[in-house]
Amino acid sequence: MNIIFKHVSKSFGAINALTDINLEIKSGDFVFIVGPSGAGKSSLLKIILNQYDPTSGEVFLDEHEISSKNKKNIEVIRKKIGVIFQDYQLITDKTVEENIALALDIIGLPPLEISQRVEKVINQVYLNSRRHLFPSQLSGGELQRAALARALAVEPKLILADEPTGNLDAENSWNLIKLIKDINEQSGVTIVMTTHNMDIIQSLDKRIITMKNGQISSDSIIIKKKKKLKKKHTSSKQL
């Protein structure tokens, strides 16, 4: 899924959460969004999810302009977005497979297809033996894998991951990131992840967008492009 922000700002009264954001994320990209608390990372994700309307500017997901008030566009595109939260947001009185099935029931899938998709994603995240357990019976790593399975079940074109390793130990963090990385590489799902985990960021050669005070302060894809252009210029000079 392609994501485009054109001069997007978001204000809450006198507070500017985002200021003149121009951004393009291409389908199949894996992008980290980093920055201190209050930098605007969560606001950016909530605008993509249409939980917030931008104060000004335009937002496009593929060919759909979600910054308009066209609810039909928003409903169509929202069904293709999977979300993973730091605090899991699983329903406590439902089992792993019931949590996944509920997400599919909400988007209107028939019972047979729900059953097939639940089976597929539970095996994909290695939770088959835990499928009948409730969230209170799972470890932190299992809870986050259950949340990932729920996100995958809608067969998303985009996964938004908001600090998905924030409550996990090092081993479970790496296991989760490996799963997400494999999904991105094998299925071409666009991944946009906020995180403070610099070990994970530095270990993966992925695009890094740094935010500060509601603005994009740096973008590693731009830096890489500049380096490539500099190398080409130097080599032509040597010739």
N, C-alpha and C positions, 0 to 999 in steps of 0.2 A: 504494500500500500504506500503510495506517495503522500507525503505531508508537505504542505506549503503554507507558511505564514507570511503575509504581506503587510508590513507596517502595523503589526498588532500591538495594541496597548490594553492594559486592564487596570482599572482604578477601583478602589473601594473608598469612596469619599476622598479624603486628602491623601490617602496612601496609594502610591503607584506600585502595583505588584509586577507589572510588565510595562516596558516602555519601548515602543517602536521596534518590535521583533521582526526581523526578516530571516527566514529560515527555509531550507528545503532538505527533506530527508527522502531519499529515493527508495522505491520498493526493494525489499531484500536487504536493506542496510541494518547494521547492528550499531546502535549509537548510545553512548553513555552521556548523561547530562549530570554535571557535577557543579558544586558550589556550596557556600555556607548556608545555614538555615536562614530563610527569609530572602534567598536570592531570586526566587520566582520559579523554581523547578516544579513544585506541585501545581502552581497556577497554570503553567504551560500544559501539564498533563490533563488538568481538569478542563481546559479549553478544548483540547483534542477530543475528550470524552463528551463535550458539550454540557458539562456540569456548570461551567461558567460561560457566559457570553462575553466576547471581547467588547471593551468600551469603544474601540475603533479598530479598523483594519479588517482584513479578510483571511479566512482559514479554509483551505481546500484539503479534503481527503480523497485521493484519486480525482474523479471529475466532479465530485460533490462539494459545493460550497456550504460548509456547516455553520459559518458565521451568519448566514441568512436565517430567516425565521421559517424556512421550509421544513416542516416537521417530517414530511415524507422522506426527504433526503436523509435527515438525521437518523430516522428509525432504520432505514436500509443499511446505512454505513455502520451504525452502532452494533449491529448484529455480527459484524466482521472484526470486532475488536475484543480481544481477551485482556483481562486485567489481573495483575498479581499485586497484592498489598503486603506491607510489612507485617500487619497484624492478622493476616490470613483471611479474615471475614468469612469464615465458614459458619453455617448454621449449626448450633451446638446440639440440637435434638435430632439431627439427621446424620446418617452414616456417610462415609466417604462417597459411596456410589449414589446415595440419595442426594447429596449436595450437587454432584455433577449432573444428575438427571434433572434436578430442578432448574438449573441454568438452561438446559435444552428445552424443557417444557415451556419456560417463559418465552422463548423465541418461536414457539409453535411447531416443534417437530413432532411427527407421529411416534407412538410408543415403540414400534419396531426399530426405527432409526435411532431413537434415544438409547435403546438397549445396546445396539451395535456400537454406537459411538462411546458409550460408557465403558464397554468391554475393551475397546481399542486404546483409549487414553489411560485407563488404569494399568494396563500392561506396559504402556509406553513409559510411565513414570515409576514402574516397579512397585506397585502397591496392591497387587492382586491378593496377597495374603492378608491385607489390612482393609479390604473393601467394605466389610460389614462392621467395622469399628466406628465409634463416634469420635469427634475431635478431641474430647477429653482423654481418650485412650491412646492418642498418637504422640510421638515425639515432635519436637520443633521441625526437624527435617521432613518428617512424614506429613506434617500439616502443610508445609509449603509445597511439597510435591502434590498433595491433594488439591491445593489452590491452583497449581500449574495445570493439573489434569482438567480442572473445571474450565480454565482459560482455553486450553487446547480443544476441548470438546466442541466448541462452536465453530471449529475449523477456521480460525481467525486469519486475516491477512496482516494483522498488526497485533503485537502484544506490548502493552504498557506495563512495566514492572517498576513499582514505586518502593525503593529500598527493600527488595525482596530478601536480602540476606541480613537485614538489620537485627533480627532476633535469633540468628543461627550461629553456631560455633563454626570454627574454621573448616572442619571436614565437611559438614553439611552445606556450608556456603559453596565450597568448590564443587560438590556433587550437583547442587542446583544449577550453578553457572554452566557446568558441562552439559547438563540436559538442555538448557536454554540455547547454548551455543550450537549444539547438534541440531536442534529444531530449526534454528536460523539457517544453517548450512544445508540441511537436507530438504527442508520444505520451502525455503525462501520466504519465511515469515519475517516481516519487518519487526525489529526489536528496538524499543526505546526504553532505557533503564536509567533511573536515578539511583545514585549510590554514593556513599562516603567511603567505600572500601577500596582504598588505593592499591592494595595488593592485587585485587582482581582486575582493576582498570589497567595497571601496568603490565599484567601478565598477558593480556589480550591485545592484539594489534587492531583495535577498533577506533572508530571516530569518537572524539571526546569534545563535547560542547560545554564550555565553562560559563556559568552565569554568576553575575554579581549585581546587586541592587536592581534587579528586574531587567537587566540587559545581558546580551551575549558579549562576554569580555574576550573570549577566544574560541576558535573552532579549529581542531587539528586538521580537518580536511583542507582548509584554506592554507594552513602552514605547509602541508605536504605538497599541495599544488605549487606553491611558491618555490619550494626546494627543487621540484622537478624542472620548473622553468629556468631556475638559476643554473642547474646542471647543463641543460640544453644550450643555454647562452654561452657558458664557459667552453663547452666542447666545440661549438662552432667558431669561437674566437681562436682556439688552438689550431684549427684547420687553416 
